[in-house]
Amino acid sequence: MFYVYLIKSLKSDFLYVGTTDDLRRRFAEHSSGRELSTKSYAPFKLIYCEAYRSK
């Protein structure tokens, strides 16, 4: 499965839209600050996601 997701920073109004094939792993990367593009906005909450069978 592939996912399109929307996360929101708990520190600001920053929103991020991404895609992944492993939503739990990817969300953990964002929330822990391991993702460089969102590091300064961590932690996050998951706002929305959609699942697809193919990319």
PyMOL commands that set and color helices and strands:
alter all, ss='L'
color gray80, all
select helices_A, chain A and resi 23-32+39-41
alter helices_A, ss='H'
color red, helices_A
select strands_A, chain A and resi 2-9+15-20+44-52
alter strands_A, ss='S'
color yellow, strands_A
deselect
rebuild
show_as cartoon
